[in-house]
Amino acid sequence: SQELEQSPQSLIVQEGKNLTINCTSSKTLYGLYWYKQKYGEGLIFLMMLQKGGEEKSHEKITAKLDEKKQQSSLHITASQPSHAGIYLCGADIGGGSNYKLTFGKGTLLTVNP
Amino acid sequence: GAVVSQHPSWVICKSGTSVKIECRSLDFQATTMFWYRQFPKQSLMLMATSNEGSKATYEQGVEKDKFLINHASLTLSTLTVTSAHPEDSSFYICSARDALAGVLDTQYFGPGTRLTVL
């Protein structure tokens, strides 16, 4: 079964608009990772969150991890065409020596100029 | 960030042949490397985890005799698809974890290898 649920599956926004992508787990997460992928290419690391309530920002992208460490959101402010791609949340559901990074199905973001 | 390379970036082969894909960490040591498979419009599925100098751990449903993984050094892991068939056609992505980055380190990904089996 899919352990990480991402929503929405796809998103089309107009350039300049804000958007949010969500990632939810039924299990406590030991680490939550956000990656960006362009179709047919590798993954680009964006951010990692580990503590409940943690929030990180890089340029116009902000990611948060809730207090229970079961849900994360990725927020893009004033989107640009360069933000287009597939956003994947990955989570360590094992922790420590049982580290294993599994992924949600991804969110396809299209930004129209 | 750290760099992971894969070679080749794409390969086309005939059914029944074997194909080897290399994964290298270029500027860091990776005690653990991961191999993923991705089908069109789907997420990454973990195939196996390999630790340097030991046998790989395969995920449920992944045939270890078909997907041979070797992690001979801290910077190189190889995936060999043996007796490839058209259903093995996919996008294979390797990933490496920096051994010196601490407990909550980051997993870096290669650019992927697209395998097409005719």
Interface residues (C-beta under 8 A of the other chain):
Chain A: G31 Y33 Y35 G40 E41 G42 L43 I44 F45 M48 Q50 L88 G90 G96 Y99 K100 L101 T102 F103 G104 K105 G106
Chain B: G1 V4 Q6 T32 F34 Q42 S43 L44 L46 T49 F91 I93 S95 R97 V103 L104 T106 Q107 Y108 F109 G110 P111 G112 R114
